Amino acid sequence: MDVPTLILLGAAGGALRGLIDVYNRFQSWQAARSAHRHTPDQQGESPPRFAEYFDPVADPIAAAVHSALVPAPPCCSAPQARSTAPTQRSS
């Protein structure tokens, strides 16, 4: 695999991780709002705000950093194991 493909796949993986994290936080926020609406003793209190579940500064930065963390190109990765098969000698 060539280096630009590795970089693209690494960035796509980091972006996907960020999107899944936002989705999970959104689902948690919706569950908390639903629980708040269905609990009779909390009707006077304000419902949970999305800002309590999502940090608008740190979370996008974390997604960008994870997108920037790409795998090392093949020239910099660990050496591959060499074959230990015996070589044929011609006589």
RONU-259625 format. One line per 10 residues: number of its first residue (from 1); their letters; for each residue z, y, x of C-alpha. Coordinates in steps of 0.1 Angstrom, whole numbers, padded with zeros to 4 digits. Layout:
NUM	a	Z/Y/X ~ ...
//
This chain:
1	mdvptlillg	0000/0000/0000 ~ -0009/0034/0014 ~ 0017/0062/0019 ~ 0005/0086/-0009 ~ 0008/0058/-0034 ~ 0044/0050/-0022 ~ 0053/0087/-0025 ~ 0038/0089/-0060 ~ 0056/0058/-0071 ~ 0089/0070/-0056
11	aaggalrgli	0086/0104/-0074 ~ 0077/0087/-0107 ~ 0108/0064/-0104 ~ 0130/0094/-0097 ~ 0116/0113/-0127 ~ 0120/0083/-0149 ~ 0156/0079/-0138 ~ 0162/0116/-0148 ~ 0146/0112/-0182 ~ 0167/0081/-0189
21	dvynrfqswq	0198/0099/-0180 ~ 0190/0128/-0203 ~ 0182/0104/-0231 ~ 0215/0086/-0226 ~ 0235/0119/-0226 ~ 0216/0130/-0258 ~ 0225/0097/-0275 ~ 0261/0101/-0265 ~ 0262/0136/-0279 ~ 0246/0125/-0312
31	aarsahrhtp	0271/0097/-0315 ~ 0300/0121/-0309 ~ 0286/0145/-0335 ~ 0282/0117/-0360 ~ 0318/0105/-0354 ~ 0330/0141/-0358 ~ 0312/0145/-0392 ~ 0326/0112/-0405 ~ 0362/0118/-0395 ~ 0380/0136/-0423
41	dqqgespprf	0408/0150/-0402 ~ 0384/0169/-0378 ~ 0364/0187/-0404 ~ 0380/0221/-0395 ~ 0371/0218/-0358 ~ 0337/0226/-0344 ~ 0315/0197/-0335 ~ 0309/0187/-0299 ~ 0284/0210/-0281 ~ 0255/0195/-0261
51	aeyfdpvadp	0267/0215/-0231 ~ 0297/0192/-0229 ~ 0274/0163/-0223 ~ 0246/0179/-0202 ~ 0249/0203/-0173 ~ 0218/0225/-0173 ~ 0221/0233/-0136 ~ 0232/0201/-0119 ~ 0213/0175/-0140 ~ 0178/0189/-0133
61	iaaavhsalv	0186/0193/-0097 ~ 0198/0157/-0095 ~ 0165/0146/-0112 ~ 0145/0167/-0086 ~ 0164/0152/-0057 ~ 0159/0116/-0070 ~ 0122/0124/-0074 ~ 0121/0136/-0038 ~ 0138/0105/-0025 ~ 0107/0084/-0017
71	pappccsapq	0105/0051/0001 ~ 0098/0052/0038 ~ 0062/0047/0049 ~ 0053/0013/0064 ~ 0053/0027/0099 ~ 0090/0036/0096 ~ 0103/0006/0077 ~ 0121/-0024/0092 ~ 0099/-0048/0112 ~ 0085/-0077/0093
81	arstaptqrs	0095/-0113/0103 ~ 0071/-0129/0126 ~ 0057/-0163/0119 ~ 0074/-0192/0139 ~ 0045/-0216/0134 ~ 0033/-0232/0167 ~ 0000/-0220/0180 ~ -0029/-0243/0187 ~ -0041/-0246/0223 ~ -0077/-0254/0230
91	s	-0084/-0278/0258
//
